[in-house]
């Protein structure tokens, strides 16, 4: 009986730390820019990006509040929310996936790791499978940074651009994601 209790305590000692290996933030950053042929002035920042990384298995999830994107001009922000992303109807964008090469990442060793993240990206109520290369940086202070650059085709997410401004907005939007996660 005594041996069984000791084995159970040892087993819990190994299991509990694995379950507690989560990293998160609520103030990650997304920057996007439209590099259209005529006008490359459409850009926005969002500093309210939520992200969770489960270090026991490489699962990662993002949630972005659409109305939190900030533009230089208020009119651009209004058109973005009302006409293009319809933020009242589709208030969030989400991603849920996994770091494909999670076995290559050593969370106990500070350094920069090239990773590929695959999963489901939902924008404007449309969900698509995506796979994206990026960097995961394990820092000396125990935080974890993740960065990537991607192109998001507007047509893939049923985002329609009126012909009046079609020359001013690119068909693919450049998106940079940069989050720093703290251990929970």
Backbone torsions as a table, in degrees:
resi	resn	phi	psi	omega
1	UNK	NA	-44.0	-178.2
2	UNK	-63.1	-39.8	179.0
3	UNK	-65.4	-38.8	-179.9
4	UNK	-63.7	-43.2	179.2
5	UNK	-63.7	-43.8	179.4
6	UNK	-63.3	-42.5	178.0
7	UNK	-63.8	-39.1	178.6
8	UNK	-65.4	-41.2	178.6
9	UNK	-64.7	-42.6	177.6
10	UNK	-63.4	-42.1	179.4
11	UNK	-62.4	-44.4	177.7
12	UNK	-62.5	-36.4	177.6
13	UNK	-60.5	-32.2	178.6
14	UNK	-85.8	-34.0	-176.3
15	UNK	-76.4	-46.4	-175.2
16	UNK	-58.8	-44.9	178.7
17	UNK	-62.3	-34.0	178.9
18	UNK	-63.6	-42.0	-178.4
19	UNK	-70.7	-21.8	-175.5
20	UNK	-94.4	12.7	-176.7
21	UNK	-90.1	63.9	178.1
22	UNK	-114.3	143.4	177.1
23	UNK	-124.5	143.4	179.9
24	UNK	-154.7	164.1	172.0
25	UNK	-150.3	157.8	172.2
26	UNK	-120.0	3.1	-178.7
27	UNK	-130.1	44.4	172.6
28	UNK	-71.4	173.8	-174.2
29	UNK	-127.0	133.5	169.7
30	UNK	-125.3	132.6	175.1
31	UNK	-122.4	132.7	173.0
32	UNK	-131.0	152.6	-178.8
33	UNK	-143.4	140.4	175.3
34	UNK	-99.5	114.5	179.5
35	UNK	-99.3	67.9	-179.0
36	UNK	-76.9	163.2	-179.1
37	UNK	-61.8	-40.8	-174.8
38	UNK	-93.5	-43.6	-173.2
39	UNK	-133.8	120.9	178.2
40	UNK	-111.0	31.8	-176.3
41	UNK	-95.3	2.7	-179.0
42	UNK	-89.7	110.6	178.3
43	UNK	-149.4	157.8	-178.1
44	UNK	-153.9	157.3	177.7
45	UNK	-124.1	147.3	174.8
46	UNK	-136.4	115.8	-178.2
47	UNK	-101.7	13.5	-176.4
48	UNK	-118.4	41.9	-177.9
49	UNK	-87.8	125.6	177.0
50	UNK	-95.6	138.7	179.8
51	UNK	-146.9	141.6	176.0
52	UNK	-131.1	133.9	175.1
53	UNK	-121.1	125.9	175.1
54	UNK	-95.8	105.3	-175.1
55	UNK	-72.7	-8.3	177.7
56	UNK	-80.1	-20.7	-176.9
57	UNK	-143.4	-3.6	178.6
58	UNK	83.1	9.4	175.7
59	UNK	-71.2	140.5	-178.5
60	UNK	-139.4	143.8	178.9
61	UNK	-141.1	142.6	177.3
62	UNK	-125.1	149.9	171.0
63	UNK	-140.1	130.5	-175.7
64	UNK	-126.6	123.8	175.0
65	UNK	-81.4	119.0	-174.2
66	UNK	-62.0	-40.7	-178.0
67	UNK	-69.4	-8.7	179.1
68	UNK	-82.5	-5.7	175.4
69	UNK	-69.4	130.8	-178.8
70	UNK	-111.2	128.3	179.8
71	UNK	-109.4	160.8	177.4
72	UNK	-65.6	-38.7	-178.4
73	UNK	-111.5	132.3	-178.8
74	UNK	-59.7	-35.2	-179.6
75	UNK	-65.0	-37.8	176.6
76	UNK	-62.2	-43.7	-179.9
77	UNK	-63.0	-40.9	179.3
78	UNK	-63.2	-47.9	179.1
79	UNK	-62.8	-41.5	179.1
80	UNK	-56.8	-49.7	-176.5
81	UNK	-74.7	-39.9	-174.9
82	UNK	-86.1	-43.1	-170.9
83	UNK	-98.3	-39.6	-171.7
84	UNK	-95.5	-55.3	-177.5
85	UNK	-93.6	-11.7	178.6
86	UNK	46.2	60.2	-170.8
87	UNK	-65.1	-20.9	174.4
88	UNK	-69.1	-37.4	-179.4
89	UNK	-82.6	-38.0	-178.5
90	UNK	-125.7	78.9	-171.7
91	UNK	-71.6	-18.5	-175.4
92	UNK	-131.9	154.7	166.9
93	UNK	-116.3	142.3	-177.9
94	UNK	-135.2	156.4	171.0
95	UNK	-137.8	135.2	173.9
96	UNK	-136.3	124.6	-178.3
97	UNK	-166.8	-156.2	-173.7
98	UNK	-146.4	146.0	172.6
99	UNK	-78.2	113.5	-172.8
100	UNK	-60.5	-41.2	-176.6
101	UNK	-103.7	44.3	-177.2
102	UNK	-58.4	-30.7	179.4
103	UNK	-63.4	-18.4	178.6
104	UNK	-84.1	-9.7	-176.8
105	UNK	-96.8	129.3	176.5
106	UNK	-112.4	100.1	-176.1
107	UNK	-65.8	-13.5	179.4
108	UNK	-91.8	-4.2	-177.8
109	UNK	-120.6	113.0	176.7
110	UNK	-57.2	139.7	179.5
111	UNK	162.4	176.7	-179.9
112	UNK	-107.4	129.1	-177.5
113	UNK	-120.2	130.4	171.8
114	UNK	-78.7	125.7	-177.7
115	UNK	-129.7	161.9	171.2
116	UNK	-125.7	128.2	-178.9
117	UNK	-112.0	128.8	178.5
118	UNK	-124.0	143.8	178.7
119	UNK	172.9	-157.1	-176.3
120	UNK	-111.1	121.7	177.3
121	UNK	-106.5	126.6	178.4
122	UNK	-116.1	122.4	175.4
123	UNK	-136.5	135.7	174.5
124	UNK	58.4	32.1	178.1
125	UNK	78.5	3.9	-179.2
126	UNK	-111.9	133.3	-179.5
127	UNK	-112.7	130.5	177.0
128	UNK	-131.4	150.4	172.2
129	UNK	-77.6	135.2	177.6
130	UNK	-134.9	154.9	173.1
131	UNK	-138.0	127.6	-170.2
132	UNK	-139.9	129.8	173.3
133	UNK	-75.4	153.6	177.9
134	UNK	-165.1	-171.0	178.5
135	UNK	-122.6	139.8	171.5
136	UNK	-119.8	125.1	-176.4
137	UNK	-117.8	114.2	174.4
138	UNK	-87.8	119.3	-174.5
139	UNK	-99.0	158.5	179.6
140	UNK	-57.6	-33.0	-176.1
141	UNK	-82.2	3.9	177.7
142	UNK	92.4	-4.7	176.3
143	UNK	-84.6	164.2	179.5
144	UNK	-129.0	127.0	177.0
145	UNK	-106.8	144.2	175.1
146	UNK	-131.5	133.9	179.5
147	UNK	-136.1	150.8	173.4
148	UNK	-160.0	159.6	171.9
149	UNK	-126.2	133.5	-179.7
150	UNK	-144.6	159.8	173.2
151	UNK	-106.1	130.4	179.8
152	UNK	-114.2	109.9	176.8
153	UNK	-72.0	121.7	-177.1
154	UNK	-60.6	-38.5	-178.4
155	UNK	-61.9	-31.6	179.6
156	UNK	-64.6	-18.7	-177.6
157	UNK	-118.8	22.8	177.3
158	UNK	52.9	37.6	176.2
159	UNK	-96.8	112.9	-176.6
160	UNK	-97.4	135.3	177.6
161	UNK	-109.7	124.0	179.7
162	UNK	-59.6	145.7	-177.2
163	UNK	-59.7	-27.2	179.7
164	UNK	-59.6	-35.1	-178.5
165	UNK	-115.5	12.5	-176.0
166	UNK	-59.3	-31.5	179.1
167	UNK	-76.5	-14.8	-176.3
168	UNK	-98.7	-9.6	-179.1
169	UNK	-126.2	126.6	-178.0
170	UNK	-68.4	154.2	177.9
171	UNK	-75.4	-22.4	173.9
172	UNK	-123.3	134.1	-178.1
173	UNK	-102.6	131.3	174.9
174	UNK	-76.4	126.3	-177.4
175	UNK	-127.3	127.9	174.0
176	UNK	-113.5	130.7	179.3
177	UNK	-119.4	132.1	-178.2
178	UNK	-144.3	112.0	179.1
179	UNK	-128.2	144.7	172.3
180	UNK	-119.0	120.3	-173.2
181	UNK	-105.3	141.4	176.2
182	UNK	-108.1	147.1	178.1
183	UNK	-65.5	136.4	-179.6
184	UNK	-92.2	NA	NA
